[in-house]
Amino acid sequence: GRQLSSKGIKVVTQNLAERPNIADNTAALVIAGPQVDLLPGEVKAIQDYVARGGSLLWLLDPGPLYSLQPLAEQLSLHLPDATIVDPTTQMFAIQDPRVALVTDYPHHPIHKGFSVMTLFPQARPIEIEESQQWEIKSILQSLPRSWAETGELSGNIQYDSGADIKGPLNIGVVLTQATTSEQEETKDDAKQQRIVVLGDGDFISNSFLGNA
């Protein structure tokens, strides 16, 4: 947060219970790993913000969606309650199987020129459903050896065909679409509504940020 502020970005906590209308001058709303269920009115406020063309960064973790399943459906995303397991990380002396490694990045402005490896502890997979509204692209994928474990993460962990989800798996996706006002502009002046959904919120915390 301090680094963002030093770059001139104003960060404000939004209490949706007190002010359910998200301000129109919000550059991007960030949902950073909720720990309790959101109230129905809070969920509606977020959905209305997205419907108005607002940009969103949604950081997820394995486990409950805390009442945000309607938002996932609005974005044409399926979010299995599973944890990505990647045996490749043992090469880096990482014993925790719940750490996913990303070594390659598809062409996208978000990570243009980015070539270092990144680690994502306790990430959940993101499955893209067919959408007539959104253009959806994967921006982070686990390695082919990985899988999404749906069972207990204890003892001898191995891939179970028919229960677990085979990799590679989406850890991050970006959604774009033209807004109503944008469609009236010329192509050169057009802007997009942009939404980024990441299946991990821990990687950007102080605890894990320097791991890779």
TITORPA-177485 format. One record per residue: residue in one letter; y, x negated, z negated of N, C-alpha, C in turn; residue number from 1. Coordinates in steps of 0.05 Angstrom, whole numbers. Example, Ala and Ser with C-alpha at 12.3 -4.5 7.8 and 13.67 -1.06 7.14 Angstrom:
# residues 2
A,-114,-264,-156,-90,-246,-156,-66,-264,-156,1
S,-45,-257,-142,-21,-273,-143,1,-258,-157,2
***
This chain:
# residues 212
G,-24,-16,0,0,0,0,25,-17,0,1
R,25,-38,-16,49,-56,-17,53,-70,10,2
Q,31,-77,24,34,-90,50,46,-71,70,3
L,38,-45,69,49,-26,87,79,-22,82,4
S,86,-21,57,114,-17,50,131,-41,59,5
S,119,-65,57,134,-89,66,139,-89,96,6
K,123,-74,111,127,-72,140,145,-49,148,7
G,157,-36,128,175,-14,133,163,13,135,8
I,138,16,127,125,42,127,128,55,100,9
K,138,79,100,142,93,75,117,109,67,10
V,106,103,44,81,115,35,88,135,12,11
V,80,160,16,86,181,-4,61,196,-10,12
T,56,200,-36,33,217,-44,40,246,-40,13
Q,22,260,-27,26,289,-20,9,306,-40,14
N,23,321,-57,9,339,-75,8,366,-62,15
L,-15,373,-50,-17,398,-34,-17,422,-52,16
A,-23,419,-77,-21,442,-96,8,450,-101,17
E,25,430,-102,54,436,-108,69,442,-82,18
R,63,427,-60,76,430,-35,56,433,-13,19
P,46,457,-8,24,460,11,31,456,40,20
N,57,455,46,66,450,74,72,421,78,21
I,55,408,94,59,380,100,83,376,118,22
A,101,359,111,126,356,125,122,349,155,23
D,139,361,172,136,356,201,143,327,209,24
N,158,313,191,165,286,198,144,266,188,25
T,121,276,180,99,258,171,88,244,195,26
A,89,217,195,78,202,218,47,203,218,27
A,35,202,195,6,205,193,-2,213,165,28
L,-20,231,163,-31,239,137,-57,222,132,29
V,-59,212,108,-83,196,101,-99,210,79,30
I,-124,216,85,-142,226,65,-161,204,57,31
A,-158,193,33,-171,168,26,-193,174,5,32
G,-216,183,14,-239,186,-4,-235,204,-28,33
P,-232,230,-24,-229,248,-47,-252,245,-67,34
Q,-247,250,-92,-267,249,-113,-274,276,-125,35
V,-257,296,-119,-262,324,-128,-258,343,-105,36
D,-269,367,-108,-266,387,-87,-236,395,-83,37
L,-228,397,-58,-201,407,-53,-201,437,-55,38
L,-178,448,-62,-175,477,-64,-174,489,-36,39
P,-183,514,-33,-182,527,-7,-154,525,6,40
G,-133,528,-9,-106,526,2,-99,499,11,41
E,-110,478,-2,-105,450,6,-119,444,32,42
V,-144,454,35,-159,450,60,-144,464,83,43
K,-134,488,78,-120,503,99,-95,488,107,44
A,-81,476,88,-56,461,94,-63,438,112,45
I,-85,424,107,-93,401,124,-100,411,152,46
Q,-115,433,154,-124,443,179,-99,453,196,47
D,-80,465,182,-56,474,196,-40,450,206,48
Y,-39,429,190,-25,405,198,-38,393,224,49
V,-64,392,224,-78,382,248,-74,400,272,50
A,-74,427,267,-71,446,289,-42,444,301,51
R,-23,435,285,4,432,294,8,406,310,52
G,-12,389,311,-10,364,326,-6,340,308,53
G,-10,342,282,-6,320,264,-27,298,267,54
S,-19,273,262,-38,251,263,-51,247,236,55
L,-76,238,236,-91,237,211,-109,212,210,56
L,-111,200,187,-131,179,181,-148,190,158,57
W,-174,194,164,-192,206,144,-213,185,137,58
L,-213,175,112,-232,155,102,-254,170,86,59
L,-279,166,95,-301,180,83,-319,161,68,60
D,-337,172,52,-358,156,40,-383,174,39,61
P,-407,162,35,-431,179,32,-428,198,9,62
G,-442,220,11,-440,240,-11,-426,265,-3,63
P,-416,280,-22,-403,306,-16,-378,303,1,64
L,-372,323,17,-347,324,32,-324,336,17,65
Y,-329,345,-7,-308,356,-25,-292,378,-11,66
S,-307,397,0,-295,422,12,-282,417,39,67
L,-286,393,51,-273,387,76,-291,390,100,68
Q,-314,404,96,-331,410,119,-316,426,141,69
P,-299,445,134,-284,459,156,-267,440,173,70
L,-257,419,161,-241,399,176,-259,384,195,71
A,-283,377,186,-302,363,204,-309,381,228,72
E,-313,407,223,-319,425,245,-295,428,264,73
Q,-271,428,253,-247,430,269,-245,406,288,74
L,-255,383,279,-254,358,294,-279,353,311,75
S,-297,372,312,-322,370,327,-339,346,319,76
L,-340,341,292,-356,319,282,-378,329,263,77
H,-401,316,264,-423,322,246,-425,297,228,78
L,-425,302,201,-425,280,182,-449,281,164,79
P,-472,270,173,-496,271,157,-492,258,130,80
D,-504,270,109,-503,258,82,-524,236,81,81
A,-517,213,90,-535,190,91,-518,164,88,82
T,-532,142,83,-519,117,79,-530,97,99,83
I,-512,83,113,-521,63,133,-533,39,120,84
V,-557,31,128,-571,8,118,-573,-13,141,85
D,-567,-38,135,-567,-58,156,-580,-84,145,86
P,-605,-89,153,-619,-113,143,-606,-139,153,87
T,-590,-138,174,-577,-162,185,-560,-176,164,88
T,-548,-162,145,-530,-174,126,-545,-193,107,89
Q,-572,-192,106,-586,-211,90,-582,-240,99,90
M,-576,-243,125,-570,-270,136,-545,-282,123,91
F,-528,-265,112,-503,-274,99,-506,-274,69,92
A,-531,-274,59,-537,-274,31,-527,-249,16,93
I,-524,-227,31,-516,-202,19,-542,-186,13,94
Q,-547,-182,-13,-571,-169,-21,-569,-139,-22,95
D,-545,-129,-23,-542,-100,-23,-547,-89,5,96
P,-568,-72,9,-574,-62,35,-554,-42,46,97
R,-536,-33,29,-517,-12,37,-491,-23,50,98
V,-493,-47,60,-470,-60,73,-476,-61,103,99
A,-459,-49,119,-462,-49,148,-444,-71,161,100
L,-455,-84,181,-441,-105,195,-433,-96,223,101
V,-408,-102,230,-398,-96,257,-389,-123,270,102
T,-401,-129,293,-395,-154,306,-382,-151,333,103
D,-383,-127,345,-372,-123,371,-355,-98,371,104
Y,-334,-98,387,-315,-76,386,-309,-66,415,105
P,-312,-40,419,-307,-29,446,-277,-31,452,106
H,-271,-31,478,-243,-33,486,-226,-10,476,107
H,-207,-17,459,-188,4,448,-164,-10,436,108
P,-140,1,439,-116,-12,428,-118,-17,398,109
I,-134,-2,383,-135,-6,354,-144,-34,346,110
H,-163,-45,361,-172,-72,354,-171,-91,379,111
K,-150,-88,394,-146,-105,418,-144,-134,408,112
G,-160,-152,420,-159,-180,413,-172,-186,387,113
F,-186,-167,375,-199,-171,349,-227,-180,353,114
S,-235,-203,341,-262,-214,347,-277,-222,322,115
V,-267,-219,298,-281,-227,274,-301,-206,266,116
M,-321,-214,250,-340,-195,240,-328,-180,216,117
T,-336,-155,213,-326,-139,191,-350,-126,176,118
L,-346,-122,150,-367,-110,133,-357,-83,122,119
F,-376,-64,121,-369,-37,111,-390,-29,90,120
P,-382,-31,65,-401,-24,43,-403,6,39,121
Q,-428,16,38,-433,44,32,-419,62,53,122
A,-427,59,78,-415,75,99,-434,98,107,123
R,-422,120,115,-438,143,125,-435,144,156,124
P,-455,154,169,-454,156,199,-437,180,207,125
I,-425,177,231,-409,198,243,-421,205,270,126
E,-429,230,273,-441,239,298,-421,256,313,127
I,-418,250,338,-398,264,355,-411,288,369,128
E,-399,311,366,-409,335,379,-392,341,404,129
E,-403,356,422,-388,363,447,-363,378,440,130
S,-341,371,452,-315,384,446,-300,389,472,131
Q,-289,413,474,-271,420,496,-242,413,490,132
Q,-237,407,465,-210,402,456,-203,373,453,133
W,-221,357,442,-215,330,435,-229,310,455,134
E,-215,288,460,-228,265,473,-235,246,450,135
I,-261,242,446,-271,227,423,-284,201,432,136
K,-276,179,420,-288,153,426,-296,139,401,137
S,-319,124,403,-327,108,380,-311,82,380,138
I,-302,73,357,-287,48,355,-301,28,336,139
L,-321,38,320,-336,20,303,-365,29,304,140
Q,-383,10,310,-412,17,310,-428,-4,295,141
S,-448,6,281,-466,-13,267,-485,-25,288,142
L,-500,-45,280,-518,-59,298,-543,-42,303,143
P,-557,-47,326,-581,-32,332,-603,-33,311,144
R,-604,-54,295,-625,-56,274,-619,-38,251,145
S,-596,-27,249,-588,-10,226,-600,18,228,146
W,-599,32,206,-606,60,206,-591,74,184,147
A,-590,101,185,-578,117,164,-600,127,146,148
E,-600,118,121,-620,125,102,-614,151,88,149
T,-632,170,90,-627,197,78,-641,199,51,150
G,-658,180,44,-672,181,18,-659,164,-3,151
E,-674,158,-24,-664,143,-46,-660,113,-38,152
L,-639,101,-47,-633,73,-40,-642,56,-63,153
S,-669,56,-68,-680,40,-89,-708,31,-81,154
G,-718,10,-94,-745,0,-87,-746,-12,-59,155
N,-768,-9,-46,-772,-19,-19,-761,0,2,156
I,-737,-6,12,-724,11,31,-732,5,59,157
Q,-742,25,74,-750,20,102,-744,45,118,158
Y,-742,41,144,-736,63,162,-760,83,164,159
D,-754,109,160,-774,130,161,-769,147,185,160
S,-786,145,205,-782,161,229,-785,191,223,161
G,-766,206,234,-766,235,229,-748,243,206,162
A,-741,224,189,-724,230,166,-697,215,168,163
D,-699,189,174,-675,173,176,-664,174,205,164
I,-639,164,208,-626,164,234,-624,136,245,165
K,-636,131,268,-637,104,279,-610,95,290,166
G,-604,69,286,-579,58,296,-581,51,326,167
P,-558,43,338,-532,39,326,-519,65,319,168
L,-501,64,299,-489,88,288,-458,85,288,169
N,-445,107,292,-416,106,292,-406,105,263,170
I,-390,84,257,-376,82,231,-347,92,234,171
G,-336,89,257,-308,98,262,-305,111,289,172
V,-290,133,290,-284,146,316,-254,153,317,173
V,-244,154,341,-216,162,345,-216,187,363,174
L,-200,207,356,-197,231,371,-169,233,381,175
T,-166,241,406,-139,245,418,-139,271,434,176
Q,-115,282,436,-111,306,453,-82,309,459,177
A,-76,323,480,-48,329,487,-39,353,471,178
T,-15,351,459,-4,374,445,10,392,465,179
T,16,417,456,29,436,474,55,425,485,180
S,71,414,467,97,403,476,93,380,494,181
E,72,364,490,67,340,506,60,349,535,182
Q,46,371,538,38,379,565,62,387,582,183
E,85,392,569,109,400,583,125,376,591,184
E,118,351,581,133,327,587,121,314,612,185
T,136,294,622,126,279,644,104,260,634,186
K,88,251,652,66,234,644,75,208,631,187
D,98,197,641,108,172,630,117,175,601,188
D,127,198,594,138,202,567,117,214,548,189
A,93,220,557,74,234,541,65,218,517,190
K,60,232,495,49,221,471,24,237,463,191
Q,7,225,448,-18,238,440,-19,243,410,192
Q,-33,264,404,-41,268,376,-65,250,371,193
R,-65,235,350,-86,216,345,-98,220,317,194
I,-124,220,316,-138,223,291,-160,202,290,195
V,-161,187,268,-182,167,264,-198,175,239,196
V,-224,176,243,-243,182,221,-261,158,217,197
L,-262,148,193,-279,125,186,-299,133,165,198
G,-324,125,169,-345,132,150,-346,115,125,199
D,-325,100,120,-324,83,96,-295,81,87,200
G,-291,84,62,-264,80,51,-262,56,33,201
D,-285,44,25,-286,22,6,-276,-4,19,202
F,-280,-8,45,-275,-34,58,-246,-42,55,203
I,-228,-23,53,-200,-29,52,-189,-31,23,204
S,-207,-28,4,-199,-30,-24,-196,-60,-32,205
N,-181,-65,-53,-177,-92,-62,-204,-106,-68,206
S,-224,-91,-76,-250,-103,-84,-265,-115,-61,207
F,-262,-103,-37,-278,-111,-14,-262,-123,9,208
L,-236,-122,8,-220,-128,32,-224,-157,41,209
G,-229,-176,23,-232,-204,30,-260,-213,35,210
N,-279,-194,34,-308,-202,36,-315,-216,61,211
A,-304,-208,84,-311,-220,110,-289,-238,120,212
***
